[in-house]
């Protein structure tokens, strides 16, 4: 990567993940920056994200949810375009349907009571939200890079870099805020389901922890990729 482009991406990505003079005090962003600089490669951080996924997988065992399958790249694109509905995506995550929308029959052997089914649906919705958010974030990253590359040479200035970085920050903040709201809605629904059934509420804490970790690690991933 050419040095001017890398320098610009460093500025953009620092802004993109919210590590700025206005946001440096935020604990999550400080930790994300620390993690991003601590590890030698993005692959190491990806491995941490895989480990983080196990928090939810382990919690799900109690609710007879079966094997959880994350959406693949093609399914993510279909979800983004509307070719795949949210419920269809949830069914794929729970192994009830394949990528073509056909029933897999894999859930037949596992009988769930109504509460477990409701819980499984909400957990699967978290995986769908993750797919939507990460796809949107990757799309933002690609668009910002493309926009920089499209600038005339005489526009490769500090002012244009700052403007592009602020634009990215605003869009990323909007994405995160939207995702937070959707996750909070899922958590609220889960609390209601668990409370009504007299179930242990520890699942809620596990989901919140996993979600916060995922955000930190995703920010750290981009910091490691472009800043280190």
KAHUSUL-V460960 format. One record per pair of residues at least 24 apart in sequence whose C-alpha atoms are under 10 Angstrom apart, sorted by the first residue. I is the first residue (numbers start at 0). J is the second residue. D is the distance in whole Angstrom. If there is no record, write none. Layout:
i=I j=J d=D
i=I j=J d=D
This chain:
i=3 j=155 d=9
i=4 j=144 d=9
i=4 j=147 d=8
i=4 j=148 d=8
i=4 j=155 d=9
i=5 j=225 d=7
i=5 j=226 d=8
i=6 j=160 d=10
i=6 j=225 d=9
i=6 j=226 d=8
i=7 j=144 d=9
i=7 j=147 d=8
i=7 j=155 d=9
i=7 j=156 d=9
i=7 j=157 d=9
i=7 j=159 d=10
i=7 j=160 d=6
i=7 j=161 d=9
i=7 j=163 d=9
i=7 j=164 d=9
i=7 j=225 d=10
i=8 j=140 d=10
i=8 j=143 d=9
i=8 j=144 d=7
i=8 j=147 d=9
i=8 j=160 d=9
i=8 j=164 d=9
i=8 j=222 d=10
i=8 j=224 d=10
i=8 j=225 d=7
i=8 j=226 d=8
i=9 j=164 d=10
i=9 j=221 d=10
i=9 j=222 d=8
i=9 j=224 d=9
i=9 j=225 d=6
i=9 j=226 d=5
i=9 j=227 d=9
i=10 j=157 d=10
i=10 j=160 d=7
i=10 j=161 d=8
i=10 j=163 d=9
i=10 j=164 d=7
i=10 j=165 d=10
i=10 j=225 d=9
i=10 j=226 d=8
i=11 j=140 d=9
i=11 j=143 d=8
i=11 j=144 d=9
i=11 j=147 d=10
i=11 j=160 d=7
i=11 j=161 d=8
i=11 j=162 d=9
i=11 j=163 d=7
i=11 j=164 d=4
i=11 j=165 d=8
i=11 j=166 d=9
i=11 j=167 d=7
i=11 j=168 d=8
i=11 j=225 d=9
i=11 j=226 d=10
i=12 j=140 d=8
i=12 j=143 d=10
i=12 j=164 d=8
i=12 j=167 d=8
i=12 j=168 d=9
i=12 j=218 d=9
i=12 j=221 d=7
i=12 j=222 d=7
i=12 j=223 d=10
i=12 j=224 d=9
i=12 j=225 d=7
i=12 j=226 d=8
i=13 j=164 d=8
i=13 j=168 d=9
i=13 j=218 d=9
i=13 j=221 d=9
i=13 j=222 d=7
i=13 j=225 d=9
i=13 j=226 d=8
i=14 j=161 d=9
i=14 j=163 d=9
i=14 j=164 d=6
i=14 j=165 d=7
i=14 j=166 d=9
i=14 j=167 d=7
i=14 j=168 d=5
i=14 j=169 d=9
i=14 j=171 d=9
i=15 j=136 d=10
i=15 j=139 d=9
i=15 j=140 d=9
i=15 j=143 d=10
i=15 j=163 d=10
i=15 j=164 d=7
i=15 j=165 d=8
i=15 j=166 d=9
i=15 j=167 d=6
i=15 j=168 d=5
i=15 j=169 d=8
i=15 j=170 d=8
i=15 j=171 d=6
i=15 j=172 d=8
i=15 j=218 d=9
i=15 j=221 d=9
i=15 j=222 d=9
i=16 j=167 d=9
i=16 j=168 d=7
i=16 j=171 d=7
i=16 j=172 d=8
i=16 j=175 d=10
i=16 j=214 d=10
i=16 j=215 d=9
i=16 j=217 d=9
i=16 j=218 d=6
i=16 j=219 d=8
i=16 j=221 d=8
i=16 j=222 d=8
i=17 j=165 d=10
i=17 j=167 d=10
i=17 j=168 d=7
i=17 j=169 d=9
i=17 j=171 d=8
i=17 j=172 d=8
i=17 j=218 d=9
i=18 j=168 d=10
i=18 j=218 d=10
i=18 j=222 d=10
i=19 j=168 d=10
i=26 j=215 d=10
i=27 j=211 d=8
i=27 j=212 d=9
i=27 j=214 d=8
i=27 j=215 d=6
i=27 j=216 d=10
i=27 j=218 d=10
i=28 j=214 d=9
i=28 j=215 d=7
i=28 j=216 d=10
i=28 j=218 d=8
i=28 j=219 d=9
i=29 j=215 d=9
i=29 j=219 d=10
i=30 j=212 d=10
i=30 j=215 d=7
i=30 j=216 d=9
i=30 j=218 d=10
i=30 j=219 d=8
i=31 j=212 d=9
i=31 j=214 d=8
i=31 j=215 d=5
i=31 j=216 d=6
i=31 j=217 d=8
i=31 j=218 d=6
i=31 j=219 d=5
i=31 j=220 d=8
i=31 j=221 d=10
i=31 j=222 d=8
i=31 j=223 d=10
i=32 j=215 d=9
i=32 j=216 d=9
i=32 j=218 d=8
i=32 j=219 d=6
i=32 j=220 d=9
i=32 j=221 d=10
i=32 j=222 d=7
i=32 j=223 d=8
i=32 j=226 d=10
i=33 j=215 d=10
i=33 j=219 d=8
i=33 j=222 d=9
i=33 j=223 d=10
i=34 j=215 d=8
i=34 j=216 d=7
i=34 j=218 d=9
i=34 j=219 d=6
i=34 j=220 d=8
i=34 j=222 d=9
i=34 j=223 d=8
i=35 j=215 d=9
i=35 j=216 d=8
i=35 j=217 d=9
i=35 j=218 d=8
i=35 j=219 d=4
i=35 j=220 d=6
i=35 j=221 d=7
i=35 j=222 d=5
i=35 j=223 d=5
i=35 j=224 d=8
i=35 j=225 d=10
i=35 j=226 d=8
i=35 j=227 d=8
i=36 j=219 d=8
i=36 j=220 d=9
i=36 j=222 d=7
i=36 j=223 d=6
i=36 j=224 d=10
i=36 j=226 d=8
i=36 j=227 d=6
i=37 j=219 d=9
i=37 j=223 d=8
i=37 j=227 d=9
i=38 j=219 d=9
i=38 j=220 d=9
i=38 j=223 d=7
i=38 j=227 d=9
i=39 j=223 d=8
i=39 j=224 d=10
i=39 j=227 d=8
i=40 j=220 d=8
i=40 j=223 d=7
i=40 j=224 d=7
i=40 j=227 d=9
i=41 j=216 d=10
i=41 j=217 d=10
i=41 j=219 d=8
i=41 j=220 d=5
i=41 j=221 d=8
i=41 j=222 d=9
i=41 j=223 d=6
i=41 j=224 d=6
i=41 j=225 d=10
i=42 j=220 d=8
i=42 j=223 d=10
i=42 j=224 d=10
i=43 j=220 d=9
i=43 j=223 d=10
i=44 j=216 d=7
i=44 j=217 d=8
i=44 j=219 d=7
i=44 j=220 d=6
i=44 j=221 d=10
i=44 j=223 d=9
i=45 j=216 d=8
i=45 j=217 d=8
i=45 j=219 d=10
i=45 j=220 d=7
i=47 j=212 d=9
i=47 j=213 d=9
i=47 j=216 d=8
i=48 j=209 d=9
i=48 j=212 d=8
i=48 j=213 d=6
i=48 j=214 d=10
i=48 j=215 d=10
i=48 j=216 d=7
i=48 j=217 d=8
i=48 j=220 d=10
i=49 j=213 d=10
i=50 j=209 d=10
i=51 j=208 d=9
i=51 j=209 d=6
i=51 j=210 d=9
i=51 j=212 d=7
i=51 j=213 d=7
i=51 j=216 d=9
i=52 j=126 d=10
i=52 j=206 d=10
i=52 j=209 d=7
i=52 j=210 d=9
i=52 j=212 d=10
i=52 j=213 d=8
i=53 j=209 d=9
i=54 j=202 d=10
i=54 j=205 d=7
i=54 j=206 d=8
i=54 j=208 d=9
i=54 j=209 d=6
i=54 j=210 d=10
i=55 j=122 d=8
i=55 j=125 d=10
i=55 j=126 d=10
i=55 j=202 d=8
i=55 j=205 d=7
i=55 j=206 d=6
i=55 j=207 d=10
i=55 j=208 d=9
i=55 j=209 d=7
i=55 j=210 d=10
i=56 j=122 d=10
i=57 j=202 d=10
i=57 j=205 d=10
i=58 j=122 d=10
i=58 j=201 d=9
i=58 j=202 d=6
i=58 j=203 d=10
i=58 j=205 d=7
i=58 j=206 d=9
i=59 j=115 d=10
i=59 j=118 d=9
i=59 j=119 d=8
i=59 j=122 d=8
i=59 j=202 d=8
i=61 j=115 d=9
i=61 j=202 d=10
i=62 j=111 d=8
i=62 j=112 d=9
i=62 j=114 d=9
i=62 j=115 d=5
i=62 j=116 d=8
i=62 j=117 d=10
i=62 j=118 d=7
i=62 j=119 d=7
i=63 j=109 d=7
i=63 j=110 d=8
i=63 j=111 d=7
i=63 j=112 d=9
i=63 j=115 d=7
i=63 j=116 d=8
i=63 j=118 d=10
i=63 j=119 d=8
i=64 j=93 d=7
i=64 j=94 d=9
i=64 j=106 d=9
i=64 j=109 d=8
i=64 j=110 d=10
i=64 j=111 d=8
i=64 j=115 d=8
i=64 j=116 d=8
i=64 j=118 d=9
i=64 j=119 d=6
i=64 j=120 d=9
i=64 j=122 d=9
i=64 j=123 d=9
i=65 j=93 d=7
i=65 j=94 d=8
i=65 j=105 d=9
i=65 j=106 d=8
i=65 j=108 d=10
i=65 j=109 d=8
i=65 j=119 d=9
i=66 j=92 d=8
i=66 j=93 d=7
i=66 j=94 d=7
i=66 j=105 d=9
i=66 j=106 d=10
i=67 j=91 d=9
i=67 j=92 d=6
i=67 j=93 d=5
i=67 j=94 d=7
i=67 j=119 d=10
i=67 j=122 d=10
i=67 j=123 d=8
i=67 j=126 d=9
i=68 j=92 d=5
i=68 j=93 d=7
i=68 j=94 d=7
i=68 j=123 d=9
i=68 j=126 d=9
i=69 j=93 d=9
i=69 j=94 d=10
i=69 j=123 d=9
i=69 j=126 d=7
i=69 j=127 d=8
i=69 j=129 d=9
i=69 j=130 d=8
i=70 j=98 d=9
i=70 j=126 d=8
i=70 j=127 d=8
i=70 j=129 d=10
i=70 j=130 d=7
i=70 j=131 d=10
i=71 j=98 d=9
i=71 j=130 d=9
i=72 j=130 d=9
i=72 j=134 d=9
i=73 j=98 d=9
i=74 j=98 d=7
i=74 j=99 d=9
i=74 j=130 d=9
i=75 j=127 d=9
i=75 j=130 d=6
i=75 j=131 d=7
i=75 j=133 d=9
i=75 j=134 d=7
i=75 j=135 d=10
i=76 j=130 d=9
i=76 j=131 d=9
i=76 j=134 d=8
i=78 j=127 d=9
i=78 j=130 d=9
i=78 j=131 d=8
i=78 j=134 d=10
i=79 j=130 d=9
i=79 j=131 d=7
i=79 j=132 d=10
i=79 j=134 d=8
i=79 j=135 d=8
i=85 j=123 d=10
i=85 j=124 d=8
i=85 j=127 d=7
i=85 j=128 d=9
i=85 j=131 d=10
i=86 j=120 d=9
i=86 j=123 d=9
i=86 j=124 d=8
i=86 j=127 d=9
i=87 j=127 d=10
i=88 j=123 d=8
i=88 j=124 d=8
i=88 j=126 d=9
i=88 j=127 d=7
i=88 j=130 d=10
i=89 j=119 d=9
i=89 j=120 d=7
i=89 j=121 d=9
i=89 j=122 d=9
i=89 j=123 d=5
i=89 j=124 d=6
i=89 j=125 d=9
i=89 j=126 d=8
i=89 j=127 d=7
i=89 j=128 d=10
i=90 j=120 d=8
i=90 j=123 d=8
i=90 j=124 d=10
i=91 j=123 d=9
i=91 j=127 d=10
i=92 j=119 d=10
i=92 j=120 d=9
i=92 j=122 d=9
i=92 j=123 d=6
i=92 j=124 d=9
i=92 j=125 d=10
i=92 j=126 d=7
i=92 j=127 d=8
i=93 j=119 d=8
i=93 j=120 d=8
i=93 j=122 d=9
i=93 j=123 d=7
i=93 j=124 d=10
i=93 j=126 d=10
i=113 j=196 d=10
i=114 j=192 d=7
i=114 j=193 d=8
i=114 j=195 d=9
i=114 j=196 d=7
i=114 j=198 d=9
i=115 j=192 d=9
i=115 j=193 d=9
i=115 j=196 d=10
i=117 j=188 d=9
i=117 j=189 d=8
i=117 j=192 d=7
i=117 j=193 d=10
i=118 j=185 d=10
i=118 j=188 d=9
i=118 j=189 d=7
i=118 j=190 d=10
i=118 j=192 d=7
i=118 j=193 d=8
i=118 j=202 d=10
i=119 j=189 d=10
i=120 j=185 d=10
i=120 j=189 d=10
i=121 j=182 d=10
i=121 j=184 d=10
i=121 j=185 d=6
i=121 j=186 d=8
i=121 j=188 d=8
i=121 j=189 d=7
i=121 j=192 d=10
i=122 j=185 d=8
i=122 j=186 d=9
i=122 j=189 d=9
i=122 j=202 d=10
i=122 j=206 d=8
i=124 j=181 d=10
i=124 j=182 d=9
i=124 j=185 d=8
i=125 j=178 d=10
i=125 j=181 d=9
i=125 j=182 d=7
i=125 j=185 d=7
i=125 j=186 d=9
i=125 j=206 d=9
i=125 j=210 d=9
i=128 j=178 d=7
i=128 j=179 d=10
i=128 j=181 d=8
i=128 j=182 d=8
i=128 j=185 d=10
i=129 j=178 d=8
i=129 j=182 d=9
i=129 j=210 d=9
i=129 j=213 d=9
i=129 j=214 d=10
i=131 j=174 d=10
i=131 j=178 d=9
i=132 j=174 d=7
i=132 j=175 d=8
i=132 j=177 d=9
i=132 j=178 d=7
i=133 j=174 d=10
i=133 j=214 d=10
i=133 j=217 d=9
i=135 j=171 d=9
i=135 j=174 d=8
i=136 j=170 d=9
i=136 j=171 d=7
i=136 j=174 d=8
i=136 j=175 d=9
i=136 j=217 d=10
i=139 j=167 d=7
i=139 j=170 d=8
i=139 j=171 d=8
i=139 j=174 d=10
i=140 j=167 d=8
i=140 j=171 d=9
i=140 j=221 d=9
i=142 j=167 d=9
i=143 j=167 d=7
i=175 j=214 d=9
i=179 j=210 d=9
i=179 j=211 d=10
i=182 j=206 d=9
i=182 j=207 d=9
i=182 j=210 d=8
i=183 j=207 d=9
